[in-house]
Amino acid sequence: MIDRRSIPPHARESHWSAADGHTVRQIDWPGAAGPRGSILFFPGRGDFYEKYLETLEEWHRAGWRVTAADWRGQAGSGRLGKDPVTGHIADFGVWVDDLAALWQQWVAETPGPHVLAAHSMGGHLALRALVDRRLRPDAVVLSAPMTGMNGPSLPLSLLHRVAQMMCRIGDPTRPAWKWSEKPGELPADRSELLTHDRDRYADEQWWRDHRPELVMGPASWRWVERAYASWRVLDAPGALEAVDVPVLLISTAADQLVSHPANLKAAARLPKGEMLALGAEAHHEVLREVDAVRGRVMQAIAEFLDRAAPGTAIPA
């Protein structure tokens, strides 16, 4: 059994400093049960690594050297807007720079093969870093990556212009959508978007209660505008087609947050892309689903990594 509501005693929380001095939180499992390699994991928007302790610990027990980190401006890594709950960023390139810097440092300190894993917005930023040729993992695992939003079926350029207008007519750091009536409390119907597993969903509120710095609500209008700008980078002809590393995308047709059709399209465009497509059995947080679904996802990841990033055999 894995306790999802405590930091494992063999894991170590610490911080690293980006080039501009911004402090970013991370967690490491320094040792491993075997010479499997190393995995670096990033969560999604408004997310925090505590929600994924179960998955990270399982990878560690399977022999991986595991590290996870926040994105600057959320969870335990400060804020970039004008209030403590709105998720704001001036440009997604800031996060890509952070990822590239941490990746370079982390690769130098950990055994290969080196795997990049990420969820939702983290998956988008992983693809951006690959498209921008800022890093080259041995394999990539993307959980419900944000290659598009589950929203209006309108041209990307039009959606981007609307977001640009919203930034011009008001403060771009203001929230782009309404949150809960009670600050710090999760909206009542939010669980229907994320997971069928009530206990795993409740873990998130438990961590928010015990670590209030993790609380985050809506994104800012600038975040929305920059997200559309970054999607246009990925959407450009030849962008994903030039990514020549193995990438596993896990996506669900029942996702009400990110676009499942966009994920299917992205997987088809990647030369070494693979897709695990789920249906009504899974909501957005596929790594935090009920055991039957989550077990299938974790098995698919293990099989993919065995093919794409095999470990070094121990000499007899």
Buried (B, 14 or more C-beta within 10 A) or exposed (E): EEEBEEBBEEBEEEEBEBEEEBEBBBBBBEEBEEBBBBBBBBBBBBBBBBBBBBBBBBBBBBEBBBBBBBBBBBBBBBBBBEEBBBBBBBBBBBBBBBBBBBBEEBBEEBBBBBBBBBBBBBBBBBBBBBBBEBBBBBBBBBBBBBBBBBEEEEEBEEBBEEBBEBBEEEEBBBBBEEBBEEEBEBBEEEBEBBBBBEEBBBBBBEBBEEEEBBBBBBBBBBBBBBBBBBBBBBBEEEBBEEBEBBBBBBBBBBBEBBBBEBBBBBBEBBEEBBBBBBEEBBBBBBBBBBEEBBEBBBEBBEEBBEEBBEBEEEEE
